[in-house]
Amino acid sequence: MNKDRIEGAVKQAKGSVKEAAGKVTGDAKLQAEGKAEKVEGKVQNAVGGVKDAAKKH
């Protein structure tokens, strides 16, 4: 597991928290920021997975 996968997972978790907080408080901007951060985390995690796979071959 490399740095990108770890940071991606953290971004996904933070995004989920922001999204949930936005839903609870009715803050559409916070909710949208959370969704965007989750997507960034998923992409970064995927990049890390590709890097890991490349190292194995």
ROGURO-251939 format. One record per residue (C-alpha): residue number from 1; chain; x, y, z. Coordinates in Angstrom, 1 decimal, padded with zeros to 4 digits. Example, Ala and Ser with C-alpha at 12.3 -4.5 7.8 and 13.67 -1.06 7.14 Angstrom:
(atom 1,"A",(012.3,-004.5,007.8));
(atom 2,"A",(013.7,-001.1,007.1));
% end
This chain:
(atom 1,"A",(000.0,000.0,000.0));
(atom 2,"A",(001.5,003.3,-001.0));
(atom 3,"A",(001.0,006.9,000.0));
(atom 4,"A",(-001.6,007.6,-002.6));
(atom 5,"A",(-003.9,004.8,-001.4));
(atom 6,"A",(-003.6,006.0,002.2));
(atom 7,"A",(-004.2,009.6,001.4));
(atom 8,"A",(-007.1,008.7,-000.9));
(atom 9,"A",(-008.8,006.7,001.8));
(atom 10,"A",(-008.4,009.6,004.2));
(atom 11,"A",(-010.0,012.0,001.7));
(atom 12,"A",(-012.8,009.6,001.1));
(atom 13,"A",(-013.5,009.4,004.8));
(atom 14,"A",(-013.3,013.2,005.3));
(atom 15,"A",(-015.6,013.7,002.3));
(atom 16,"A",(-018.2,011.3,003.7));
(atom 17,"A",(-018.2,013.2,007.0));
(atom 18,"A",(-018.5,016.6,005.2));
(atom 19,"A",(-021.3,015.2,003.0));
(atom 20,"A",(-023.2,013.9,006.0));
(atom 21,"A",(-022.8,017.1,008.0));
(atom 22,"A",(-024.1,019.0,005.0));
(atom 23,"A",(-027.1,016.8,004.8));
(atom 24,"A",(-027.9,017.2,008.5));
(atom 25,"A",(-027.4,020.9,008.6));
(atom 26,"A",(-029.0,021.6,005.2));
(atom 27,"A",(-025.8,023.1,003.9));
(atom 28,"A",(-025.8,022.3,000.2));
(atom 29,"A",(-022.3,023.8,-000.3));
(atom 30,"A",(-020.8,021.6,002.5));
(atom 31,"A",(-022.6,018.6,001.1));
(atom 32,"A",(-021.2,019.3,-002.4));
(atom 33,"A",(-017.7,019.8,-001.1));
(atom 34,"A",(-017.9,016.4,000.7));
(atom 35,"A",(-019.0,014.7,-002.5));
(atom 36,"A",(-016.2,016.3,-004.4));
(atom 37,"A",(-013.6,015.3,-001.8));
(atom 38,"A",(-014.9,011.7,-001.9));
(atom 39,"A",(-014.4,011.6,-005.6));
(atom 40,"A",(-010.9,013.0,-005.3));
(atom 41,"A",(-010.1,010.3,-002.7));
(atom 42,"A",(-011.5,007.5,-004.9));
(atom 43,"A",(-009.3,008.8,-007.9));
(atom 44,"A",(-006.2,009.1,-005.7));
(atom 45,"A",(-006.8,005.6,-004.3));
(atom 46,"A",(-007.2,004.2,-007.8));
(atom 47,"A",(-003.9,005.9,-008.9));
(atom 48,"A",(-002.2,004.3,-005.9));
(atom 49,"A",(-003.6,000.9,-006.9));
(atom 50,"A",(-002.2,001.3,-010.4));
(atom 51,"A",(001.2,002.2,-008.9));
(atom 52,"A",(001.1,-000.8,-006.6));
(atom 53,"A",(000.2,-003.1,-009.5));
(atom 54,"A",(003.0,-001.7,-011.7));
(atom 55,"A",(005.5,-002.4,-008.9));
(atom 56,"A",(004.5,-006.0,-008.8));
(atom 57,"A",(005.2,-006.5,-012.5));
% end
